[in-house]
Amino acid sequence: MRDQSELLEWVSACRVGNARAQRKLFKHFYSCVMAICMRYAGNSDEADDMLNDGFLKVFSNLDKYEDSGSFEAWMKRVVRNAALDYRRKYDNRVDIVDIDELSDSQMTDYHINDAISKMSSQEMVNMIQQLPPVTRTVFNLFVFEGFSHGEIAQQLNITENTSAWHVNNARKRLKSAINQYDNE
């Protein structure tokens, strides 16, 4: 990891359109930004589009970054928001489910499966990518980004109950996929 002062030098150079500094930032943060995009994308082509949109927004909004905070945290937030914008643009439907209609058995917490320890991170990402787009988005916001159901509901214009349903639906689908993986 580069020290903060070197990153700030790159950011300053990017603000004045220095293509070399832009390449340095892109290369330096490519892996962590691509990991975010892969979690929200349905496939690698979508992830590439999200990545490009994210970096475009980073570079075009550098004037909004305050040099006192963590650049990486700011950049990840911008990229995550770009991924959410992509999801909104291409997934204009939201499944609405009333959580009160679900049976208790559907709401049961699942125990960690031993198969997870045998899986690579890419295999887990592939399983997450198989989730329906809205479910995948809600799951990512809840599990990886740490948003509450209230915050997710506000961002995606859904109810908190619908957010909770999508998280539980993702867990159910992932449990099934992991069990299938374990049986192969």
C-alpha positions, 0 to 999 in steps of 0.5 A: 500500500502506498502511503497517503502522501503519495496517493495525495500527490497522484490525486492532485496530479489527476485533478489537473488531468495528468493521464500518468497519475490517472493510470497509477491510481487505476492500477493501484486500486484496480483489484479492490475496486474490481472486487466491489464491482464483481460483487454487484455484477452478474458477470465479468462484462457487467463488472467491467462496465461498473468499474469503468463507470466507477473510475470515470466518476472518481476522476470527474469528482476529485474536486469533491474529495477532501484531502483530509480523509481516506482516499481509498474509502472515498473512492470505494464509496464512489465506485459502490454508488456507481455500481448501484447506479448501474443496477438501477439503470439496468434492473428497473424492477424491484421485487416487493415481498411482505416479510409478514407473509414468510413462514418462520422456517424461511427466516431461520438463520443458517449455520456456516457450512464446512464447504465454504472453507473448501471454496475459493473466493472466486467460487463464492463471487460466482455464487453471489453473481448468480443471485437475482440482481436486486437480491444481489444488490441488497445482499452486498449492501447489507453483508459487505457494506454494512448498511442497515435495512432502513438505509438500504430501503432508502437507497433502493426505494423499497421497504425495510421488510423487502430489504430483509426478505432479499437478504434472507432469500440470498442466504437461502439461495447461497446455502443451496448453492454451497450444499450443491457444491459440497455434494459435487 
